[in-house]
Every structure is written in structure tokens, then in C-alpha cells.
Amino acid sequence: MCAASMVKAHRKTVDIGTDHAYLPAYLILNGIAEDVLACDIGIKPLLNAEKTLKAYSLEDKIRLRVSDGLKKVSPDEAQEITICGMGGTLMSDILKDAPWIKKNGIHLVLQPMTHSEDVRRFLCENGFLITEENCVLDTGRVYCCIGAEFIGEDCTEETGFYYFGTLPPKDDISAEYVKKQLSRVNIKLQALKKAGIETEEVIMLQEVKDYYEKRMQSES
Ligand SMILES: C[S@@+](CC[C@H](N)C(=O)[O-])C[C@H]1O[C@@H](n2cnc3c(N)ncnc32)[C@H](O)[C@@H]1O
């Protein structure tokens, strides 16, 4: 499990949008965490989670809580925060709504399904250093997993970085991810140009393309 392998061990861990609580269960069963606070906005997902807890006898190791993002989590409950399987825009809104996470010692593991550029941008503009990125192939789709820790310094990057993460890609799955991101950028750029729309977005997308080409060329 890609996200689990990026979680720092033996820390106060909170999983947001836990659904079946598979990630918390994996962390406990593999000795990565001693206990986990598993949160979800909905009751139904937490009923799914309850089944997982019962199946693996984890009732005393995983606490379930209804919470919209991190709103019902207090700062002293979290060192390690995982958010997986949501869109990147929602994910960055959840992080934005919890300004207390901007403190030393907080480590995030984030696996956005879409719009990973929103997540990288939020992190870098809010004092989080992206320390690790891995890509994973799941049922034919490629996703990235981002590890970041708060350092409270200026971590801003060029816009292109927010789309691709570190270039060049380090393996075949990362290369696939970069290809997917580039294709999204190209499709949007072409559509806007074809419609004769000259907006700031066109300029930004062209910059993202230029960033990709510059970085790939400098490595070849
Ligand atoms: C696709 S599931 C992902 C489950 C699991 N994290 C995974 O990666 O397999 C997304 C979950 O996020 C929950 N969710 C959506 N918005 C949320 C929010 N604002 N706060 C907490 N959970 C949320 C949904 O109820 C759902 O259970």
C-alpha cells in the first residue's frame, strides 16, 4: 500500500475520509501505528469502518469519529495526517480549514485522485516541504502519493512543479503519471486556444508546458 509505506511510524495518526478504515487497519496490523483516529464526514462510511474493525478485532485500536475534514480533530491528537482517495481541490480545502496543522512536527500523506496540482500548490504556499512522492497504479489508473512536512519556510515553486512534482520521473509509473498530467494540460490549452480565448489560464498552462520541456531537456 503506497500511502501506508509513507506514514511515519509510532506517531499519533489521523485518517481523514477513512470510509472502510482499510488504511488505519493496515497501519495497525503492520505495526506502523499503535492506534489511529479514523474520521469521515458520513455515518455510512463509518458503519463500513465498524465492520473492518470487527473483522480484525481492532475496536480498541481505531477510534471512529464523524468529522468534516479536520474540524473535529484537536491539534494534540495529530502528528501524522493521511487523506487518500479524494479530489485534490477538496483535499486542499480540508487542509486550508485547519490552520493549526501549520506547526513543526506535522507530517502529511496525501493521495489525491484528481487535481494534484492544487495539493502541491497549497503545501508549498503554506510552509510545507514536499519530502517524498511516489506513484501507484490502481485498477488501470495512476495516482500520486505526496508526503510533506511543515517547516514554516517559503517552499513556493514554479507553477509547473505543482502539476508534475519533481521531474524527471523516477520510474515507469511516475512517467505514466507525468504523461497523464501533460495530456490534461495540452487538452485544456488546445481547447482554449481553439476557442480564441486568451486568458491568464492560457498563459499559465503554456508556462506549465514550458516548465515540462525545460526540465526534461536539462536532464537529457
Ligand atoms: C473514495 S473514499 C476514500 C476512502 C479511503 N480513504 C481510500 O483511499 O480508500 C472518500 C471518502 O471521503 C469521505 N469524505 C468526503 N468528504 C469528506 C470531508 N469533507 N471530510 C471527511 N471525509 C470526507 C467520503 O465520505 C468517503 O468515505
The ligand as an ORCA input file, in Angstrom:
! r2SCAN-3c Opt
* xyz 0 1
  C     -13.346      7.362     -2.111
  S     -13.429      7.325     -0.373
  C     -11.747      7.052      0.042
  C     -11.597      6.071      1.143
  C     -10.199      5.787      1.592
  N      -9.572      6.952      2.185
  C      -9.361      5.239      0.459
  O      -8.453      5.911     -0.006
  O      -9.635      4.131      0.011
  C     -13.629      9.021      0.070
  C     -14.182      9.190      1.478
  O     -14.018     10.543      1.865
  C     -15.143     10.923      2.613
  N     -15.225     12.396      2.617
  C     -15.608     13.216      1.619
  N     -15.562     14.499      2.002
  C     -15.100     14.489      3.280
  C     -14.827     15.507      4.235
  N     -15.022     16.802      3.960
  N     -14.381     15.142      5.447
  C     -14.197     13.853      5.765
  N     -14.444     12.835      4.905
  C     -14.886     13.156      3.681
  C     -16.288     10.228      1.947
  O     -17.416     10.111      2.808
  C     -15.653      8.871      1.598
  O     -15.879      7.928      2.602
*
